Amino acid sequence: MTDTLSDQPRNLLVGLLRTMSRIRHADQRIRDGISRGELLTSYWPCSGQEAVAAGVAAALRPDDWLVTTYRGLHDQMAKGLPIESILAEMAGRVTGACGGKGGTMHVTDPERGLMLSTGIVGAGIPVAAGLGLAAQLRHGDRVVWVSFGDGAVNTGAFHEGVNLAAVWELPVVFVCQNNGFGEMTPIEHVQRVTRVSDRVTGYGIPGVTVDGNDPVAVHDAAAKAVERARSGRGPTLVECVTYRLWGHYFGDPMAYMPPEELQAARENHPVDAFRARLVQAGVLSGDEADALDRDAAAEVEGAWTAAMAAAPASPESALSDVYATG
């Protein structure tokens, strides 16, 4: 197969790798921090899904909206949230995106377009439809990106939200990050069709399936979906087939994951694979790629240090920001 990287702008390709590297180092630092007792929190690793977030985010504008899940670190970072504000939020610090009161599951930053991170499977999909309606009523061209896993496709919220968006032609891009497991259940145990994208055929909207480990393929599919939504032609579902390299939660014994399959996926990590492609294609030299990765690691470590040094959220702040006052 001929690699078509020459068809893509260099700044896009390098930007994709930079985003993926930053996400990988942040995910690793969080897992290391929990293991060392530096951070006490629950965490849902996104390792292996870096290419999905990087590819979709690169097809969007900064003023577009995002709705994501508890496994949302990669989406949040790709959308442009500062790493320090995410880490500080997870650690319950005042410098966190929500002042340390949202925790790992509920990071939000409306000023940067992150409207919701939710711990309820599928619950963000109707919210995204509502945001799409708001965008439509304002007569602008803002697009809503809603991210969810394959497990969410079996909830009523998915079908209701997709149907509503289809009927009203709302500017929503539904992105299913199909990592093969709804929590601990293999996808083939819960649906008869092979592809999640086939499940939206009955709603009369396009559904496409792409290699979720290839950020260029993700970007190209997302760009088409975004253009369709922005031009007023309604939603698209983009299914990104990937693999979760750690368990449903950090500390999950992963007994349900075939060891050989997991090992093969880890040996072909999307970040490493994309780096190799860029070097082979002459987009970056090996030294340039190494420097990019070192910079990403240093950025994450600096953000970690700053986040952990910040003051904890005070008990008195628990009742603020609960009700709108004006």
Wavefront OBJ file of the C-alpha trace (Angstrom):
o trace
v 0.000 0.000 0.000
v 1.328 3.431 -0.941
v 1.313 5.966 1.877
v -0.395 9.186 0.816
v 1.278 11.474 3.352
v 2.651 13.553 0.480
v -0.914 14.727 -0.159
v -1.105 16.322 3.294
v 0.355 19.650 4.516
v 3.490 19.167 6.602
v 2.176 21.365 9.419
v -0.910 19.134 9.716
v 1.162 15.951 9.932
v 3.622 17.341 12.451
v 0.763 18.811 14.459
v -0.974 15.443 14.596
v 2.152 13.735 15.906
v 2.744 16.509 18.461
v -0.814 16.219 19.787
v -0.586 12.442 19.975
v 2.762 12.575 21.784
v 1.474 15.071 24.331
v -1.573 12.891 25.016
v 0.530 9.752 25.380
v 2.888 11.361 27.889
v 0.007 12.863 29.884
v -1.805 9.527 30.080
v 1.416 7.800 31.157
v 2.175 10.474 33.761
v -1.269 10.129 35.305
v -0.940 6.346 35.528
v 2.554 6.679 37.001
v 1.317 9.277 39.481
v -1.494 7.044 40.706
v 0.884 4.075 40.993
v 3.333 6.140 43.068
v 0.654 7.543 45.356
v 1.174 11.085 44.060
v -2.419 11.333 42.857
v -5.469 9.772 44.485
v -8.201 9.486 41.894
v -10.016 7.105 39.590
v -8.804 7.187 36.010
v -9.886 5.733 32.672
v -6.828 5.470 30.397
v -6.978 6.649 26.789
v -3.701 5.075 25.667
v -4.147 3.668 22.167
v -6.822 6.171 21.178
v -4.569 9.213 20.668
v -4.994 9.229 16.890
v -8.769 9.598 17.101
v -8.726 12.750 19.194
v -5.839 14.308 17.277
v -7.406 13.617 13.896
v -10.882 14.887 14.727
v -9.703 17.994 16.568
v -7.491 19.003 13.642
v -10.586 19.122 11.424
v -12.414 21.547 13.728
v -12.210 25.232 14.560
v -11.378 26.494 18.052
v -14.927 27.843 18.452
v -16.571 24.484 17.703
v -18.016 22.625 20.676
v -16.972 19.297 22.220
v -18.900 16.840 24.375
v -16.845 13.913 25.669
v -16.787 11.166 28.279
v -14.991 10.179 31.471
v -12.313 8.638 29.194
v -11.777 12.094 27.751
v -8.214 13.204 28.462
v -7.192 12.829 24.805
v -10.245 14.723 23.534
v -9.770 17.490 26.077
v -6.107 17.976 25.231
v -6.719 17.830 21.484
v -9.448 20.468 21.882
v -6.887 22.826 23.368
v -7.297 22.671 27.131
v -4.026 23.398 28.949
v -2.565 20.218 30.388
v -2.052 21.859 33.758
v -5.734 22.763 34.087
v -6.775 19.166 33.353
v -4.277 17.642 35.774
v -5.119 20.182 38.465
v -8.810 19.387 38.056
v -8.116 15.678 38.489
v -6.147 16.471 41.642
v -8.839 18.743 43.103
v -6.727 21.902 42.882
v -8.018 25.452 42.598
v -6.174 25.928 39.303
v -8.181 23.144 37.688
v -10.542 23.776 34.796
v -13.485 23.685 37.224
v -11.664 24.917 40.296
v -10.960 21.378 41.413
v -14.638 20.491 41.886
v -15.281 18.414 38.778
v -12.666 15.741 39.247
v -11.519 13.260 36.643
v -14.941 12.611 35.122
v -16.316 16.111 34.833
v -13.745 18.387 33.233
v -15.384 21.297 31.414
v -14.091 24.529 29.892
v -16.777 26.346 27.880
v -14.393 29.163 26.942
v -12.351 26.626 24.979
v -15.404 24.811 23.667
v -15.414 21.831 26.044
v -19.056 21.903 27.066
v -19.331 18.609 28.929
v -17.427 15.559 30.095
v -19.822 12.999 31.532
v -19.461 9.796 33.494
v -22.797 8.426 32.274
v -22.450 6.199 29.217
v -24.206 7.758 26.227
v -25.496 10.737 28.182
v -23.506 13.290 26.205
v -25.199 12.439 22.920
v -28.571 14.166 23.583
v -26.658 17.105 25.060
v -24.699 17.371 21.816
v -27.969 17.371 19.871
v -29.168 20.222 22.076
v -25.971 22.149 21.438
v -26.418 21.503 17.725
v -29.914 22.945 17.921
v -28.577 26.005 19.731
v -25.950 26.480 17.031
v -28.583 26.098 14.322
v -30.954 28.606 15.941
v -28.148 31.143 16.175
v -27.725 30.907 12.388
v -23.984 30.468 12.666
v -21.822 27.657 11.360
v -20.516 26.202 14.599
v -20.182 22.398 14.702
v -20.558 20.044 17.672
v -18.181 17.086 18.077
v -19.507 14.423 20.424
v -17.213 11.575 21.407
v -18.347 8.247 22.862
v -17.365 4.584 23.002
v -18.903 1.580 21.323
v -20.765 0.699 24.521
v -22.799 3.916 24.239
v -24.287 2.770 20.936
v -26.514 0.356 22.873
v -28.133 3.057 24.981
v -31.431 4.718 24.210
v -29.715 8.093 24.460
v -27.640 7.266 21.376
v -30.617 6.376 19.222
v -32.756 9.261 20.425
v -29.951 11.782 19.999
v -28.926 10.565 16.551
v -32.515 10.426 15.330
v -33.245 13.953 16.547
v -30.070 15.306 14.953
v -30.930 13.532 11.700
v -34.534 14.766 11.540
v -33.583 18.369 12.312
v -30.346 18.244 10.293
v -28.305 19.459 13.243
v -24.588 20.287 12.848
v -23.283 17.369 14.895
v -20.404 14.998 14.181
v -20.905 11.779 16.121
v -17.524 10.124 16.761
v -17.606 6.549 18.033
v -14.224 5.572 19.439
v -14.708 1.839 18.989
v -12.026 0.257 21.157
v -13.618 -3.171 21.021
v -14.942 -3.345 24.574
v -17.978 -1.765 26.226
v -16.324 -1.706 29.642
v -15.433 -5.438 29.775
v -17.800 -6.781 27.101
v -16.518 -7.490 23.563
v -18.536 -5.621 20.966
v -19.452 -8.791 19.065
v -21.447 -9.896 22.120
v -23.818 -6.944 21.882
v -24.426 -6.222 18.193
v -25.056 -8.398 15.142
v -23.650 -6.031 12.528
v -19.907 -5.779 12.094
v -19.673 -1.992 11.963
v -21.153 0.566 14.328
v -21.506 2.908 11.337
v -24.122 0.567 9.850
v -26.417 1.278 12.772
v -27.229 4.815 11.636
v -28.449 3.763 8.182
v -32.008 3.651 9.462
v -31.763 7.277 10.522
v -30.890 8.441 7.024
v -27.474 9.916 7.755
v -24.013 8.892 6.551
v -21.987 6.463 8.637
v -18.321 5.836 7.856
v -15.752 3.512 9.402
v -12.047 4.376 9.462
v -8.827 3.076 10.976
v -8.801 4.822 14.325
v -5.062 4.240 14.681
v -4.352 6.373 11.596
v -4.729 10.080 12.432
v -4.700 11.079 8.754
v -7.579 8.732 7.926
v -9.474 10.029 10.960
v -8.793 13.639 10.002
v -9.959 13.174 6.414
v -13.199 11.467 7.460
v -13.831 14.062 10.168
v -13.150 16.934 7.761
v -15.850 15.651 5.394
v -18.287 15.246 8.270
v -17.489 18.725 9.577
v -17.945 20.286 6.136
v -21.321 18.560 5.787
v -22.433 19.774 9.211
v -21.122 23.300 8.732
v -22.912 23.682 5.416
v -26.277 22.808 6.961
v -26.628 19.280 5.581
v -26.816 17.563 8.938
v -24.916 15.013 10.999
v -22.541 12.151 10.235
v -21.339 9.253 12.350
v -17.622 8.538 12.118
v -16.625 5.190 13.605
v -12.927 5.025 14.498
v -11.823 1.439 15.073
v -8.995 1.398 17.605
v -7.846 -0.548 20.648
v -7.707 0.213 24.355
v -4.177 -0.553 25.534
v -5.111 -0.572 29.225
v -8.225 -1.666 31.033
v -11.559 0.019 31.398
v -10.138 1.762 34.471
v -6.587 2.042 35.756
v -6.064 -1.026 37.929
v -8.423 -3.187 35.873
v -6.851 -6.705 35.810
v -7.880 -6.997 32.124
v -8.569 -10.742 32.380
v -11.169 -10.438 29.618
v -8.646 -9.085 27.065
v -6.896 -11.729 24.903
v -3.199 -11.470 25.911
v -1.806 -12.021 22.416
v -4.176 -9.446 20.930
v -3.297 -6.898 23.609
v 0.432 -7.467 23.197
v 0.227 -7.038 19.433
v -1.681 -3.786 19.851
v 0.863 -2.445 22.336
v 3.729 -3.316 20.014
v 2.048 -1.273 17.282
v 1.230 1.787 19.386
v -0.437 4.451 17.202
v 2.075 7.137 18.228
v 5.067 4.962 17.390
v 3.506 3.807 14.138
v 2.715 7.345 12.988
v 6.167 8.596 13.968
v 7.729 5.839 11.869
v 5.537 6.773 8.909
v 6.548 10.427 9.092
v 10.241 9.608 9.328
v 10.047 7.103 6.486
v 8.216 9.617 4.313
v 10.781 12.318 5.046
v 8.311 14.593 6.805
v 10.550 14.593 9.885
v 14.031 13.331 10.530
v 14.573 10.901 13.353
v 16.262 13.615 15.399
v 13.357 16.013 14.817
v 10.859 13.378 15.878
v 12.886 12.642 19.014
v 13.032 16.342 19.872
v 9.279 16.678 19.407
v 8.713 13.779 21.802
v 11.144 15.191 24.383
v 9.388 18.540 24.248
v 6.029 16.844 24.792
v 7.369 14.919 27.777
v 8.898 18.051 29.297
v 5.663 20.011 28.812
v 3.674 17.313 30.593
v 6.139 17.047 33.471
v 6.136 20.820 33.928
v 2.330 20.865 33.934
v 2.267 18.008 36.444
v 4.628 19.805 38.810
v 2.648 23.036 38.620
v -0.698 21.281 39.082
v 0.427 19.311 42.128
v 1.913 22.436 43.713
v -1.380 24.351 43.503
v -3.625 24.735 46.534
v -6.466 22.251 47.040
v -10.019 23.428 46.495
v -11.411 24.723 49.793
v -14.442 23.143 51.488
v -16.099 26.569 51.385
v -16.104 26.510 47.582
v -18.300 23.403 47.440
v -21.505 25.425 47.332
v -20.342 28.064 44.873
v -20.998 27.730 41.137
v -24.055 25.588 41.863
v -26.749 28.067 40.877
v -26.718 30.784 38.255
v -26.945 34.200 39.893
v -27.612 36.397 36.916
l 1 2 3 4 5 6 7 8 9 10 11 12 13 14 15 16 17 18 19 20 21 22 23 24 25 26 27 28 29 30 31 32 33 34 35 36 37 38 39 40 41 42 43 44 45 46 47 48 49 50 51 52 53 54 55 56 57 58 59 60 61 62 63 64 65 66 67 68 69 70 71 72 73 74 75 76 77 78 79 80 81 82 83 84 85 86 87 88 89 90 91 92 93 94 95 96 97 98 99 100 101 102 103 104 105 106 107 108 109 110 111 112 113 114 115 116 117 118 119 120 121 122 123 124 125 126 127 128 129 130 131 132 133 134 135 136 137 138 139 140 141 142 143 144 145 146 147 148 149 150 151 152 153 154 155 156 157 158 159 160 161 162 163 164 165 166 167 168 169 170 171 172 173 174 175 176 177 178 179 180 181 182 183 184 185 186 187 188 189 190 191 192 193 194 195 196 197 198 199 200 201 202 203 204 205 206 207 208 209 210 211 212 213 214 215 216 217 218 219 220 221 222 223 224 225 226 227 228 229 230 231 232 233 234 235 236 237 238 239 240 241 242 243 244 245 246 247 248 249 250 251 252 253 254 255 256 257 258 259 260 261 262 263 264 265 266 267 268 269 270 271 272 273 274 275 276 277 278 279 280 281 282 283 284 285 286 287 288 289 290 291 292 293 294 295 296 297 298 299 300 301 302 303 304 305 306 307 308 309 310 311 312 313 314 315 316 317 318 319 320 321 322 323 324 325 326
